[in-house]
Amino acid sequence: MEEEDFEARRKAIYKLIAEWAYEQWENEGRPDGYHLVHWRRAEREIIGCLEPDFLGREKQQTPPERQAGNPAAP
């Protein structure tokens, strides 16, 4: 990945985290002193959605019924 692409991706992820943390803060009544709590939670959730193994989680296996080549798969 080129450096410009990496920087654009990093900025987009940062923006998603900031927006999600802000939304959580608003939804919880805008409590004072919890900015880091909201930021870290949003960071875990966003990065977890983008790259599940980034946080040390195992990648979920595709259930057999959804694997390619199974005629019963939806």
FIVEX-26154 format. One record per atom (N, C-alpha, C, O): atom name; y, z, x; residue number from 1. Coordinates in pm, whole numbers, plus 50000, padded with zeros to 5 digits. Layout:
N
NODE  atome      y      z      x  num
NODE     CA      Y      Z      X  NUM
...
END
This chain:
74
NODE  atome      y      z      x  num
NODE      N  49883  50000  50086    1
NODE     CA  50000  50000  50000    1
NODE      C  50123  50000  50090    1
NODE      O  50130  50075  50188    1
NODE      N  50218  49917  50057    2
NODE     CA  50339  49910  50137    2
NODE      C  50423  50035  50114    2
NODE      O  50411  50102  50012    2
NODE      N  50508  50065  50212    3
NODE     CA  50590  50186  50205    3
NODE      C  50682  50185  50083    3
NODE      O  50702  50289  50020    3
NODE      N  50737  50069  50048    4
NODE     CA  50826  50060  49930    4
NODE      C  50749  50090  49802    4
NODE      O  50801  50158  49713    4
NODE      N  50626  50038  49791    5
NODE     CA  50542  50065  49674    5
NODE      C  50509  50213  49664    5
NODE      O  50512  50272  49556    5
NODE      N  50477  50273  49779    6
NODE     CA  50445  50415  49781    6
NODE      C  50565  50498  49736    6
NODE      O  50551  50590  49656    6
NODE      N  50683  50463  49787    7
NODE     CA  50804  50537  49751    7
NODE      C  50837  50520  49603    7
NODE      O  50877  50617  49538    7
NODE      N  50820  50401  49549    8
NODE     CA  50844  50378  49406    8
NODE      C  50747  50458  49321    8
NODE      O  50785  50515  49219    8
NODE      N  50622  50461  49363    9
NODE     CA  50520  50540  49289    9
NODE      C  50552  50688  49295    9
NODE      O  50542  50759  49195    9
NODE      N  50590  50735  49413   10
NODE     CA  50624  50877  49429   10
NODE      C  50741  50916  49338   10
NODE      O  50737  51020  49273   10
NODE      N  50842  50831  49333   11
NODE     CA  50958  50858  49248   11
NODE      C  50920  50857  49100   11
NODE      O  50969  50939  49023   11
NODE      N  50834  50766  49060   12
NODE     CA  50791  50758  48920   12
NODE      C  50712  50882  48882   12
NODE      O  50730  50936  48772   12
NODE      N  50625  50929  48971   13
NODE     CA  50546  51050  48943   13
NODE      C  50638  51171  48936   13
NODE      O  50623  51255  48848   13
NODE      N  50734  51180  49028   14
NODE     CA  50830  51290  49028   14
NODE      C  50907  51294  48895   14
NODE      O  50928  51400  48838   14
NODE      N  50948  51176  48848   15
NODE     CA  51022  51169  48722   15
NODE      C  50936  51214  48605   15
NODE      O  50983  51288  48519   15
NODE      N  50810  51172  48601   16
NODE     CA  50719  51216  48495   16
NODE      C  50702  51367  48495   16
NODE      O  50704  51431  48390   16
NODE      N  50686  51424  48614   17
NODE     CA  50670  51569  48626   17
NODE      C  50796  51640  48576   17
NODE      O  50787  51737  48500   17
NODE      N  50912  51592  48617   18
NODE     CA  51039  51654  48576   18
NODE      C  51056  51647  48424   18
NODE      O  51096  51746  48362   18
NODE      N  51025  51533  48366   19
NODE     CA  51040  51518  48221   19
NODE      C  50943  51608  48145   19
NODE      O  50980  51668  48045   19
NODE      N  50819  51616  48193   20
NODE     CA  50719  51699  48126   20
NODE      C  50753  51848  48142   20
NODE      O  50737  51925  48047   20
NODE      N  50798  51889  48259   21
NODE     CA  50837  52029  48280   21
NODE      C  50954  52065  48189   21
NODE      O  50957  52174  48132   21
NODE      N  51050  51976  48176   22
NODE     CA  51166  52000  48090   22
NODE      C  51123  52013  47944   22
NODE      O  51171  52100  47872   22
NODE      N  51032  51925  47902   23
NODE     CA  50984  51931  47763   23
NODE      C  50911  52063  47736   23
NODE      O  50929  52123  47630   23
NODE      N  50831  52107  47831   24
NODE     CA  50761  52235  47815   24
NODE      C  50862  52350  47805   24
NODE      O  50848  52439  47722   24
NODE      N  50963  52345  47891   25
NODE     CA  51066  52449  47891   25
NODE      C  51137  52455  47757   25
NODE      O  51158  52563  47702   25
NODE      N  51173  52339  47704   26
NODE     CA  51238  52334  47573   26
NODE      C  51146  52385  47463   26
NODE      O  51189  52461  47377   26
NODE      N  51020  52342  47465   27
NODE     CA  50924  52383  47363   27
NODE      C  50897  52533  47364   27
NODE      O  50859  52591  47261   27
NODE      N  50917  52596  47478   28
NODE     CA  50894  52741  47489   28
NODE      C  51023  52821  47467   28
NODE      O  51027  52940  47496   28
NODE      N  51126  52756  47418   29
NODE     CA  51249  52826  47385   29
NODE      C  51348  52840  47499   29
NODE      O  51436  52925  47494   29
NODE      N  51335  52757  47601   30
NODE     CA  51426  52756  47716   30
NODE      C  51438  52892  47786   30
NODE      O  51549  52942  47805   30
NODE      N  51325  52952  47823   31
NODE     CA  51332  53083  47888   31
NODE      C  51391  53075  48029   31
NODE      O  51363  52981  48104   31
NODE      N  51472  53173  48064   32
NODE     CA  51531  53180  48198   32
NODE      C  51425  53222  48300   32
NODE      O  51337  53303  48270   32
NODE      N  51434  53167  48419   33
NODE     CA  51351  53211  48530   33
NODE      C  51210  53155  48535   33
NODE      O  51129  53201  48615   33
NODE      N  51178  53057  48453   34
NODE     CA  51042  53004  48450   34
NODE      C  51035  52857  48495   34
NODE      O  50936  52789  48468   34
NODE      N  51139  52811  48563   35
NODE     CA  51142  52671  48604   35
NODE      C  51024  52633  48693   35
NODE      O  50967  52525  48678   35
NODE      N  50987  52722  48785   36
NODE     CA  50877  52692  48876   36
NODE      C  50743  52692  48801   36
NODE      O  50655  52612  48831   36
NODE      N  50728  52781  48705   37
NODE     CA  50606  52785  48625   37
NODE      C  50590  52654  48550   37
NODE      O  50481  52595  48550   37
NODE      N  50696  52607  48487   38
NODE     CA  50690  52481  48413   38
NODE      C  50668  52363  48507   38
NODE      O  50591  52272  48476   38
NODE      N  50734  52365  48621   39
NODE     CA  50719  52255  48717   39
NODE      C  50575  52247  48766   39
NODE      O  50515  52140  48765   39
NODE      N  50519  52360  48810   40
NODE     CA  50382  52360  48864   40
NODE      C  50281  52319  48759   40
NODE      O  50186  52245  48789   40
NODE      N  50298  52365  48636   41
NODE     CA  50207  52328  48527   41
NODE      C  50215  52177  48503   41
NODE      O  50113  52109  48492   41
NODE      N  50337  52126  48494   42
NODE     CA  50355  51982  48471   42
NODE      C  50297  51902  48588   42
NODE      O  50234  51798  48567   42
NODE      N  50318  51950  48708   43
NODE     CA  50268  51882  48827   43
NODE      C  50115  51874  48823   43
NODE      O  50058  51767  48847   43
NODE      N  50049  51986  48792   44
NODE     CA  49903  51986  48783   44
NODE      C  49854  51890  48676   44
NODE      O  49759  51814  48697   44
NODE      N  49920  51892  48560   45
NODE     CA  49876  51808  48450   45
NODE      C  49897  51659  48479   45
NODE      O  49808  51578  48454   45
NODE      N  50013  51624  48530   46
NODE     CA  50042  51483  48558   46
NODE      C  49953  51430  48670   46
NODE      O  49890  51325  48655   46
NODE      N  49946  51502  48780   47
NODE     CA  49863  51457  48891   47
NODE      C  49717  51457  48851   47
NODE      O  49640  51369  48891   47
NODE      N  49677  51556  48772   48
NODE     CA  49539  51561  48723   48
NODE      C  49503  51443  48638   48
NODE      O  49390  51395  48644   48
NODE      N  49597  51394  48560   49
NODE     CA  49572  51275  48477   49
NODE      C  49567  51149  48562   49
NODE      O  49488  51059  48536   49
NODE      N  49650  51143  48664   50
NODE     CA  49657  51023  48747   50
NODE      C  49541  51016  48846   50
NODE      O  49482  50910  48866   50
NODE      N  49510  51128  48907   51
NODE     CA  49407  51132  49010   51
NODE      C  49328  51261  48997   51
NODE      O  49357  51358  49067   51
NODE      N  49228  51265  48908   52
NODE     CA  49154  51388  48884   52
NODE      C  49097  51452  49009   52
NODE      O  49096  51575  49020   52
NODE      N  49049  51374  49104   53
NODE     CA  48989  51434  49223   53
NODE      C  49094  51484  49323   53
NODE      O  49059  51548  49421   53
NODE      N  49224  51455  49298   54
NODE     CA  49332  51502  49384   54
NODE      C  49337  51654  49388   54
NODE      O  49372  51714  49490   54
NODE      N  49302  51718  49275   55
NODE     CA  49306  51863  49267   55
NODE      C  49170  51927  49293   55
NODE      O  49151  52045  49264   55
NODE      N  49077  51850  49347   56
NODE     CA  48947  51904  49381   56
NODE      C  48848  51904  49266   56
NODE      O  48742  51966  49276   56
NODE      N  48881  51837  49160   57
NODE     CA  48788  51829  49047   57
NODE      C  48691  51715  49071   57
NODE      O  48723  51616  49137   57
NODE      N  48573  51731  49016   58
NODE     CA  48478  51621  49024   58
NODE      C  48518  51514  48924   58
NODE      O  48569  51543  48816   58
NODE      N  48495  51390  48962   59
NODE     CA  48520  51282  48868   59
NODE      C  48416  51291  48758   59
NODE      O  48299  51317  48784   59
NODE      N  48461  51268  48635   60
NODE     CA  48368  51273  48524   60
NODE      C  48279  51151  48526   60
NODE      O  48323  51038  48550   60
NODE      N  48153  51175  48501   61
NODE     CA  48057  51066  48495   61
NODE      C  48068  50995  48360   61
NODE      O  48094  51058  48258   61
NODE      N  48047  50867  48362   62
NODE     CA  48046  50790  48238   62
NODE      C  47917  50820  48165   62
NODE      O  47809  50806  48223   62
NODE      N  47924  50862  48038   63
NODE     CA  47801  50889  47963   63
NODE      C  47714  50764  47958   63
NODE      O  47767  50653  47951   63
NODE      N  47582  50779  47960   64
NODE     CA  47491  50663  47961   64
NODE      C  47521  50566  47847   64
NODE      O  47511  50445  47866   64
NODE      N  47558  50618  47730   65
NODE     CA  47582  50529  47617   65
NODE      C  47707  50443  47635   65
NODE      O  47726  50347  47561   65
NODE      N  47792  50477  47733   66
NODE     CA  47914  50398  47755   66
NODE      C  47905  50313  47881   66
NODE      O  47999  50240  47912   66
NODE      N  47795  50321  47952   67
NODE     CA  47782  50242  48074   67
NODE      C  47766  50094  48040   67
NODE      O  47711  50058  47937   67
NODE      N  47815  50012  48129   68
NODE     CA  47808  49867  48109   68
NODE      C  47664  49821  48095   68
NODE      O  47574  49873  48160   68
NODE      N  47646  49724  48010   69
NODE     CA  47514  49668  47992   69
NODE      C  47432  49734  47882   69
NODE      O  47324  49686  47848   69
NODE      N  47482  49843  47825   70
NODE     CA  47411  49910  47718   70
NODE      C  47450  49844  47586   70
NODE      O  47566  49853  47546   70
NODE      N  47358  49779  47519   71
NODE     CA  47392  49710  47394   71
NODE      C  47439  49804  47283   71
NODE      O  47504  49759  47189   71
NODE      N  47407  49932  47293   72
NODE     CA  47448  50028  47191   72
NODE      C  47588  50082  47215   72
NODE      O  47643  50153  47130   72
NODE      N  47646  50049  47330   73
NODE     CA  47779  50100  47364   73
NODE      C  47884  50037  47274   73
NODE      O  47876  49918  47243   73
NODE      N  47982  50117  47229   74
NODE     CA  48089  50064  47144   74
NODE      C  48181  49969  47216   74
NODE      O  48275  49917  47157   74
END
